[in-house]
Amino acid sequence: MTFNYKTEDDILKINLSGDLIGEDNGIDIIEVINDQIQEGRMLCLIDISELRYINSSGIGVLITILTKFRNKGGELCLLNPSESVKKLLIITKLNAIFTIESDEEKAVSILKSA
């Protein structure tokens, strides 16, 4: 899996691609999240449109990120999951925990009003 990130409008935007299976990249993402939260960033948008596959460890990474932001009064939104990832989020009932959007403008609006 690869990821990149940028900050735009005080929102941390992360793009994930490949397979999120909780390998070393999961640790790298968490380090970026911790640094951004320490800098005062409270809103995060994770574009998962290029994720092909996610396993239980990958789900754990996403839940860890969500927990870190919400514990600090922040919020996270998942953007544009593929059909297979969307089905997994529904089956695991994580769609009730995560904010999931298919439109980036709407996702940003939701984050800013959180």
C-alpha positions as CSV (number, residue, x, y, z in Angstrom):
1,M,0.0,0.0,0.0
2,T,1.1,3.6,-0.6
3,F,-0.2,6.8,0.8
4,N,0.4,10.5,0.5
5,Y,-1.0,13.4,2.4
6,K,-1.4,17.2,2.3
7,T,-3.1,19.8,4.3
8,E,-5.7,22.0,2.7
9,D,-8.1,24.4,4.4
10,D,-6.8,23.1,7.8
11,I,-8.0,19.6,6.8
12,L,-5.6,16.7,6.6
13,K,-6.2,14.9,3.3
14,I,-4.8,11.4,2.9
15,N,-4.9,9.3,-0.2
16,L,-4.6,5.5,0.2
17,S,-4.0,3.1,-2.7
18,G,-3.3,-0.6,-3.0
19,D,-4.1,-3.0,-0.2
20,L,-4.6,-1.8,3.4
21,I,-3.5,-4.9,5.3
22,G,-2.0,-3.2,8.3
23,E,1.7,-3.8,7.4
24,D,4.4,-1.2,8.2
25,N,2.4,1.5,6.3
26,G,-0.2,1.4,9.0
27,I,2.4,2.5,11.5
28,D,3.6,5.2,9.1
29,I,0.1,6.5,8.7
30,I,-0.5,6.6,12.5
31,E,2.7,8.6,12.9
32,V,1.6,11.1,10.4
33,I,-1.8,11.4,12.2
34,N,-0.1,11.8,15.6
35,D,2.1,14.6,14.2
36,Q,-0.8,16.4,12.5
37,I,-3.0,16.2,15.7
38,Q,-0.1,17.6,17.7
39,E,0.0,20.5,15.2
40,G,-3.7,21.1,16.0
41,R,-5.2,19.5,13.0
42,M,-8.7,18.1,14.0
43,L,-10.3,17.2,10.6
44,C,-9.2,14.4,8.3
45,L,-10.4,13.3,4.9
46,I,-9.2,9.9,3.8
47,D,-9.6,9.1,0.1
48,I,-10.0,5.3,-0.2
49,S,-11.1,5.2,-3.8
50,E,-7.9,3.5,-4.8
51,L,-7.9,0.9,-2.1
52,R,-8.3,-2.5,-3.7
53,Y,-8.5,-4.6,-0.6
54,I,-8.7,-4.1,3.2
55,N,-8.4,-6.8,5.8
56,S,-9.1,-6.8,9.6
57,S,-5.7,-5.2,10.4
58,G,-6.5,-2.5,7.8
59,I,-9.8,-1.9,9.4
60,G,-8.0,-1.6,12.7
61,V,-5.8,1.1,11.3
62,L,-8.9,3.1,10.1
63,I,-10.5,2.7,13.5
64,T,-7.4,3.8,15.3
65,I,-7.2,7.0,13.1
66,L,-10.9,7.7,13.8
67,T,-10.5,7.2,17.5
68,K,-7.4,9.5,17.7
69,F,-9.4,12.3,16.0
70,R,-12.6,11.9,17.9
71,N,-10.7,11.7,21.3
72,K,-9.4,15.1,20.5
73,G,-12.7,16.5,19.5
74,G,-12.0,16.1,15.8
75,E,-13.7,14.2,12.9
76,L,-12.8,11.9,10.1
77,C,-14.5,11.2,6.8
78,L,-13.9,8.4,4.4
79,L,-14.1,9.4,0.7
80,N,-15.3,7.3,-2.2
81,P,-14.8,3.7,-1.2
82,S,-14.8,1.1,-4.0
83,E,-17.8,-1.3,-4.1
84,S,-15.9,-4.1,-2.4
85,V,-14.6,-1.8,0.4
86,K,-18.1,-0.3,0.8
87,K,-19.6,-3.8,1.1
88,L,-17.1,-4.7,3.8
89,L,-17.9,-1.5,5.8
90,I,-21.6,-2.4,5.6
91,I,-21.1,-6.1,6.6
92,T,-19.0,-5.1,9.6
93,K,-21.5,-2.3,10.4
94,L,-18.6,0.2,10.3
95,N,-20.7,2.4,8.0
96,A,-22.6,3.4,11.1
97,I,-19.4,4.5,12.8
98,F,-17.6,6.2,10.0
99,T,-18.8,9.2,8.0
100,I,-18.6,8.0,4.4
101,E,-19.1,10.3,1.4
102,S,-18.7,9.9,-2.4
103,D,-18.4,13.6,-3.1
104,E,-15.3,15.5,-1.8
105,E,-17.0,18.9,-1.6
106,K,-19.8,17.4,0.5
107,A,-17.3,15.6,2.7
108,V,-15.3,18.8,3.3
109,S,-18.6,20.6,4.2
110,I,-19.5,17.9,6.6
111,L,-16.1,18.1,8.3
112,K,-16.2,21.8,8.6
113,S,-19.6,21.7,10.3
114,A,-18.5,19.0,12.7
